[in-house]
Amino acid sequence: VQLQASGGGQVQPGGSLRLSCVGSGFRMDYYYVGWFRQVPGKEREAVGCISDSGVSTFYSDSVRGRFTMSRDKNTVYLQMNSLKPDDTAVYYCAAGSGGTQLRLYDFWGQGTLVTVSS
């Protein structure tokens, strides 16, 4: 079982990035997939999640209206627009039963760094 997050990088404020999370070794389409982010010294926080069908999504207040999740077969995407310096973090994807609590996710990717800076 593996989740591979990619797409991070450095972008200027107001810019966009698209993160990808590819699952292998399990039926990713049976699981909700969540995106989380973590800044050194702070707790990992939920960014949002997408249902197994892709029909339902949830976003945290800090990203709602700027970030969009979608999925296709074994890949989940996180489109990030209007990025702010506060969005700088390591972003993780995870597969599980959904929600914002880390304990509800069974499989985790390794993280990809997003840096928003001018």
Z-matrix of the N, CA and C atoms (Angstrom, degrees):
N
C 1 1.462
C 2 1.525 1 108.56
N 3 1.313 2 115.03 1 129.07
C 4 1.463 3 118.38 2 -178.49
C 5 1.519 4 110.10 3 -149.23
N 6 1.338 5 115.08 4 140.90
C 7 1.452 6 122.38 5 170.46
C 8 1.515 7 106.98 6 -121.49
N 9 1.309 8 115.69 7 130.06
C 10 1.457 9 120.99 8 -177.60
C 11 1.523 10 108.76 9 -120.55
N 12 1.333 11 115.44 10 111.75
C 13 1.463 12 120.75 11 176.86
C 14 1.522 13 109.48 12 -94.60
N 15 1.321 14 115.99 13 140.12
C 16 1.463 15 120.68 14 179.53
C 17 1.519 16 109.60 15 -151.59
N 18 1.333 17 115.32 16 171.95
C 19 1.458 18 120.65 17 176.00
C 20 1.518 19 114.94 18 106.06
N 21 1.304 20 116.67 19 -5.11
C 22 1.453 21 119.18 20 179.49
C 23 1.519 22 111.81 21 -69.19
N 24 1.308 23 115.69 22 168.75
C 25 1.441 24 121.17 23 179.39
C 26 1.509 25 110.47 24 168.07
N 27 1.317 26 115.25 25 -166.51
C 28 1.450 27 120.08 26 178.66
C 29 1.519 28 109.67 27 -106.34
N 30 1.322 29 115.67 28 135.59
C 31 1.458 30 120.89 29 -178.45
C 32 1.520 31 108.64 30 -143.27
N 33 1.312 32 116.61 31 153.82
C 34 1.454 33 120.81 32 178.29
C 35 1.522 34 110.76 33 -80.11
N 36 1.321 35 117.35 34 154.63
C 37 1.467 36 120.20 35 175.95
C 38 1.522 37 110.59 36 -53.25
N 39 1.319 38 115.05 37 136.79
C 40 1.454 39 120.69 38 -176.58
C 41 1.507 40 113.65 39 90.51
N 42 1.307 41 117.16 40 -9.62
C 43 1.451 42 121.10 41 -179.04
C 44 1.516 43 113.32 42 -82.95
N 45 1.333 44 114.84 43 -175.22
C 46 1.465 45 121.56 44 -176.43
C 47 1.521 46 110.97 45 -132.44
N 48 1.315 47 114.31 46 152.81
C 49 1.459 48 122.74 47 172.06
C 50 1.513 49 107.80 48 -144.73
N 51 1.315 50 115.88 49 152.78
C 52 1.464 51 120.02 50 172.58
C 53 1.518 52 108.43 51 -122.92
N 54 1.307 53 115.53 52 120.73
C 55 1.459 54 121.64 53 176.06
C 56 1.521 55 109.40 54 -94.24
N 57 1.325 56 115.41 55 148.01
C 58 1.456 57 121.79 56 176.78
C 59 1.524 58 109.18 57 -123.20
N 60 1.303 59 114.93 58 148.27
C 61 1.462 60 121.69 59 176.32
C 62 1.520 61 106.62 60 -133.14
N 63 1.313 62 115.93 61 112.80
C 64 1.459 63 121.39 62 -178.00
C 65 1.519 64 109.43 63 -106.84
N 66 1.308 65 116.15 64 127.78
C 67 1.452 66 121.37 65 178.59
C 68 1.508 67 111.58 66 -102.60
N 69 1.323 68 116.26 67 145.42
C 70 1.460 69 121.07 68 176.72
C 71 1.523 70 109.01 69 -146.16
N 72 1.320 71 115.32 70 151.83
C 73 1.452 72 120.15 71 178.22
C 74 1.514 73 115.13 72 84.92
N 75 1.322 74 116.18 73 2.89
C 76 1.461 75 119.91 74 177.34
C 77 1.524 76 108.33 75 -159.93
N 78 1.324 77 115.84 76 167.01
C 79 1.454 78 120.86 77 -179.06
C 80 1.525 79 109.01 78 -84.71
N 81 1.303 80 114.04 79 89.22
C 82 1.459 81 119.97 80 -176.59
C 83 1.527 82 111.00 81 -61.35
N 84 1.322 83 116.42 82 -28.15
C 85 1.460 84 119.03 83 -178.20
C 86 1.523 85 112.95 84 -72.86
N 87 1.317 86 117.61 85 -3.25
C 88 1.460 87 121.26 86 175.40
C 89 1.537 88 111.55 87 -90.37
N 90 1.325 89 115.98 88 -7.17
C 91 1.448 90 120.53 89 -171.58
C 92 1.528 91 113.30 90 -117.78
N 93 1.337 92 115.39 91 149.31
C 94 1.442 93 119.26 92 162.33
C 95 1.535 94 107.31 93 -68.98
N 96 1.313 95 115.86 94 150.08
C 97 1.465 96 120.61 95 175.66
C 98 1.527 97 108.52 96 -124.64
N 99 1.305 98 114.58 97 129.53
C 100 1.446 99 120.21 98 179.23
C 101 1.520 100 110.97 99 -114.12
N 102 1.313 101 114.06 100 152.05
C 103 1.470 102 120.88 101 170.85
C 104 1.527 103 108.05 102 -112.08
N 105 1.298 104 115.04 103 136.31
C 106 1.455 105 122.53 104 178.97
C 107 1.528 106 108.25 105 -130.18
N 108 1.311 107 116.27 106 162.83
C 109 1.461 108 119.15 107 175.97
C 110 1.528 109 109.61 108 -143.09
N 111 1.313 110 114.09 109 154.92
C 112 1.458 111 118.74 110 -177.04
C 113 1.524 112 110.40 111 -146.28
N 114 1.305 113 113.93 112 133.00
C 115 1.459 114 123.00 113 174.41
C 116 1.519 115 107.21 114 -104.57
N 117 1.327 116 119.19 115 140.36
C 118 1.473 117 120.44 116 179.33
C 119 1.523 118 111.80 117 -51.26
N 120 1.334 119 114.76 118 131.26
C 121 1.455 120 120.29 119 178.88
C 122 1.509 121 114.96 120 87.87
N 123 1.332 122 116.10 121 -3.97
C 124 1.463 123 120.36 122 179.87
C 125 1.520 124 109.93 123 -121.86
N 126 1.329 125 115.33 124 162.05
C 127 1.460 126 120.27 125 178.60
C 128 1.527 127 110.55 126 -73.29
N 129 1.319 128 114.95 127 152.85
C 130 1.456 129 120.29 128 175.03
C 131 1.529 130 107.93 129 -69.53
N 132 1.325 131 115.49 130 132.65
C 133 1.457 132 119.83 131 -177.50
C 134 1.523 133 110.74 132 -120.94
N 135 1.323 134 114.34 133 152.03
C 136 1.461 135 120.16 134 179.54
C 137 1.520 136 110.70 135 -77.20
N 138 1.308 137 115.29 136 135.89
C 139 1.464 138 122.16 137 173.00
C 140 1.522 139 109.52 138 -96.59
N 141 1.326 140 115.93 139 -41.97
C 142 1.449 141 120.33 140 179.13
C 143 1.508 142 110.01 141 171.23
N 144 1.313 143 115.52 142 177.74
C 145 1.459 144 119.88 143 176.41
C 146 1.520 145 109.83 144 -149.20
N 147 1.325 146 114.49 145 161.15
C 148 1.454 147 121.20 146 179.36
C 149 1.513 148 107.83 147 -130.13
N 150 1.321 149 115.65 148 140.24
C 151 1.459 150 120.31 149 -176.80
C 152 1.531 151 111.21 150 -70.32
N 153 1.317 152 114.86 151 168.02
C 154 1.461 153 119.69 152 -178.63
C 155 1.524 154 111.42 153 -61.25
N 156 1.307 155 116.79 154 -34.53
C 157 1.465 156 120.26 155 179.41
C 158 1.520 157 113.00 156 -80.96
N 159 1.328 158 115.77 157 -17.99
C 160 1.456 159 120.13 158 -175.84
C 161 1.515 160 113.91 159 86.51
N 162 1.317 161 116.55 160 -2.20
C 163 1.461 162 120.47 161 -176.31
C 164 1.523 163 111.87 162 -76.54
N 165 1.323 164 115.57 163 -38.02
C 166 1.470 165 119.90 164 -175.75
C 167 1.518 166 111.27 165 -107.57
N 168 1.322 167 114.43 166 140.05
C 169 1.459 168 120.40 167 176.10
C 170 1.526 169 109.52 168 -135.65
N 171 1.300 170 114.53 169 155.75
C 172 1.461 171 121.48 170 175.39
C 173 1.521 172 107.29 171 -136.12
N 174 1.331 173 116.07 172 140.32
C 175 1.455 174 120.88 173 178.46
C 176 1.522 175 109.93 174 -131.37
N 177 1.312 176 115.59 175 145.93
C 178 1.458 177 119.36 176 174.83
C 179 1.534 178 108.99 177 -70.50
N 180 1.302 179 115.40 178 158.77
C 181 1.460 180 120.30 179 -178.18
C 182 1.534 181 111.69 180 -58.74
N 183 1.303 182 116.26 181 -33.07
C 184 1.467 183 120.04 182 -174.36
C 185 1.527 184 113.35 183 -71.34
N 186 1.336 185 117.18 184 -19.32
C 187 1.473 186 118.99 185 -177.07
C 188 1.520 187 113.12 186 -120.74
N 189 1.329 188 116.84 187 -9.82
C 190 1.467 189 119.70 188 -176.28
C 191 1.532 190 110.37 189 -58.64
N 192 1.317 191 115.41 190 132.06
C 193 1.456 192 121.05 191 -178.48
C 194 1.513 193 113.13 192 92.59
N 195 1.321 194 117.45 193 -14.14
C 196 1.464 195 121.38 194 179.27
C 197 1.529 196 112.23 195 -114.81
N 198 1.322 197 116.39 196 -33.32
C 199 1.461 198 122.21 197 -178.28
C 200 1.517 199 109.82 198 -107.22
N 201 1.330 200 115.55 199 145.69
C 202 1.459 201 120.98 200 178.43
C 203 1.519 202 109.60 201 -137.79
N 204 1.324 203 115.60 202 132.29
C 205 1.458 204 120.87 203 177.66
C 206 1.519 205 109.88 204 -104.84
N 207 1.325 206 115.07 205 145.00
C 208 1.459 207 121.48 206 174.30
C 209 1.524 208 107.52 207 -148.70
N 210 1.338 209 115.49 208 167.43
C 211 1.455 210 118.08 209 179.66
C 212 1.524 211 110.09 210 -148.04
N 213 1.316 212 113.02 211 154.03
C 214 1.460 213 120.88 212 -179.58
C 215 1.517 214 107.07 213 -150.31
N 216 1.334 215 115.77 214 110.43
C 217 1.467 216 121.84 215 -179.28
C 218 1.530 217 110.34 216 54.60
N 219 1.313 218 117.83 217 -112.98
C 220 1.463 219 120.06 218 -174.97
C 221 1.520 220 112.97 219 -101.04
N 222 1.321 221 116.92 220 21.31
C 223 1.461 222 120.60 221 -179.64
C 224 1.524 223 110.22 222 -128.85
N 225 1.315 224 115.47 223 137.35
C 226 1.458 225 121.62 224 174.47
C 227 1.521 226 107.84 225 -120.58
N 228 1.319 227 115.46 226 137.32
C 229 1.448 228 121.37 227 -177.22
C 230 1.522 229 110.94 228 -113.27
N 231 1.321 230 114.38 229 149.23
C 232 1.464 231 120.60 230 172.22
C 233 1.528 232 106.70 231 -127.89
N 234 1.323 233 115.26 232 103.47
C 235 1.454 234 121.03 233 177.42
C 236 1.517 235 108.35 234 -86.33
N 237 1.314 236 116.52 235 121.08
C 238 1.457 237 121.59 236 -176.54
C 239 1.528 238 109.22 237 -116.00
N 240 1.309 239 115.75 238 116.21
C 241 1.461 240 121.86 239 179.57
C 242 1.525 241 110.40 240 -115.93
N 243 1.312 242 115.91 241 164.62
C 244 1.468 243 121.88 242 178.27
C 245 1.525 244 111.13 243 49.41
N 246 1.302 245 115.33 244 47.71
C 247 1.458 246 119.98 245 -175.26
C 248 1.518 247 111.77 246 -65.44
N 249 1.330 248 113.98 247 145.39
C 250 1.462 249 122.43 248 -179.38
C 251 1.524 250 109.22 249 -120.41
N 252 1.313 251 117.37 250 157.79
C 253 1.479 252 119.09 251 176.19
C 254 1.528 253 112.98 252 -54.91
N 255 1.333 254 117.42 253 -31.97
C 256 1.464 255 120.82 254 178.73
C 257 1.522 256 113.02 255 -67.83
N 258 1.331 257 117.34 256 -11.54
C 259 1.461 258 120.58 257 177.21
C 260 1.524 259 111.85 258 -83.16
N 261 1.318 260 117.25 259 -5.90
C 262 1.454 261 121.31 260 178.73
C 263 1.524 262 110.34 261 -62.51
N 264 1.334 263 116.23 262 124.34
C 265 1.458 264 121.47 263 -176.79
C 266 1.519 265 108.77 264 -179.07
N 267 1.317 266 115.30 265 170.92
C 268 1.460 267 120.95 266 166.59
C 269 1.526 268 106.52 267 -89.45
N 270 1.311 269 115.38 268 127.15
C 271 1.457 270 121.75 269 -178.02
C 272 1.521 271 109.74 270 -102.55
N 273 1.332 272 115.00 271 132.65
C 274 1.454 273 122.77 272 -179.56
C 275 1.525 274 110.04 273 -120.59
N 276 1.319 275 115.62 274 143.84
C 277 1.450 276 119.02 275 169.55
C 278 1.533 277 108.09 276 -109.63
N 279 1.315 278 114.53 277 154.30
C 280 1.452 279 120.06 278 -177.25
C 281 1.524 280 109.35 279 -150.58
N 282 1.305 281 116.73 280 149.18
C 283 1.461 282 122.36 281 178.97
C 284 1.519 283 109.83 282 -115.57
N 285 1.327 284 115.77 283 134.44
C 286 1.453 285 119.77 284 -178.66
C 287 1.505 286 111.45 285 -175.18
N 288 1.328 287 115.63 286 -145.12
C 289 1.455 288 119.97 287 -176.21
C 290 1.516 289 113.55 288 -97.49
N 291 1.319 290 116.75 289 6.06
C 292 1.453 291 119.82 290 173.56
C 293 1.511 292 113.95 291 95.29
N 294 1.322 293 116.16 292 177.18
C 295 1.445 294 121.25 293 -179.31
C 296 1.511 295 111.68 294 94.64
N 297 1.327 296 114.86 295 -171.83
C 298 1.464 297 120.89 296 -175.95
C 299 1.524 298 114.03 297 -106.31
N 300 1.316 299 116.80 298 -4.41
C 301 1.459 300 119.58 299 -177.80
C 302 1.519 301 111.69 300 -89.89
N 303 1.329 302 115.77 301 130.81
C 304 1.460 303 120.70 302 -177.18
C 305 1.524 304 112.13 303 -58.34
N 306 1.315 305 117.31 304 -34.66
C 307 1.471 306 120.85 305 -174.90
C 308 1.526 307 112.47 306 -66.78
N 309 1.327 308 117.63 307 -12.84
C 310 1.464 309 121.38 308 -178.86
C 311 1.525 310 112.61 309 -87.07
N 312 1.330 311 116.71 310 0.64
C 313 1.454 312 121.30 311 -177.21
C 314 1.524 313 110.05 312 -113.17
N 315 1.330 314 114.93 313 131.73
C 316 1.459 315 121.41 314 -173.21
C 317 1.523 316 112.99 315 -92.49
N 318 1.316 317 116.83 316 -35.18
C 319 1.457 318 121.10 317 -174.49
C 320 1.521 319 109.42 318 -124.00
N 321 1.338 320 115.77 319 138.59
C 322 1.466 321 121.53 320 -176.16
C 323 1.521 322 111.06 321 -128.14
N 324 1.318 323 115.26 322 142.78
C 325 1.450 324 120.94 323 171.80
C 326 1.524 325 110.45 324 -84.41
N 327 1.320 326 116.36 325 178.18
C 328 1.456 327 121.39 326 -172.39
C 329 1.523 328 113.40 327 -88.84
N 330 1.313 329 118.15 328 -11.67
C 331 1.455 330 120.07 329 178.31
C 332 1.519 331 113.08 330 96.00
N 333 1.328 332 115.08 331 146.94
C 334 1.456 333 121.50 332 176.35
C 335 1.532 334 107.42 333 -137.18
N 336 1.322 335 116.37 334 136.14
C 337 1.457 336 121.16 335 -172.85
C 338 1.522 337 111.44 336 -86.41
N 339 1.312 338 115.31 337 129.22
C 340 1.462 339 122.60 338 174.11
C 341 1.521 340 107.93 339 -115.16
N 342 1.308 341 116.14 340 125.35
C 343 1.458 342 121.84 341 179.39
C 344 1.521 343 108.79 342 -122.76
N 345 1.319 344 115.91 343 121.71
C 346 1.462 345 120.89 344 179.20
C 347 1.520 346 107.16 345 -111.47
N 348 1.302 347 115.05 346 109.94
C 349 1.459 348 119.73 347 -174.36
C 350 1.515 349 110.21 348 -158.37
N 351 1.314 350 114.95 349 146.41
C 352 1.458 351 118.97 350 175.63
C 353 1.527 352 110.70 351 -93.75
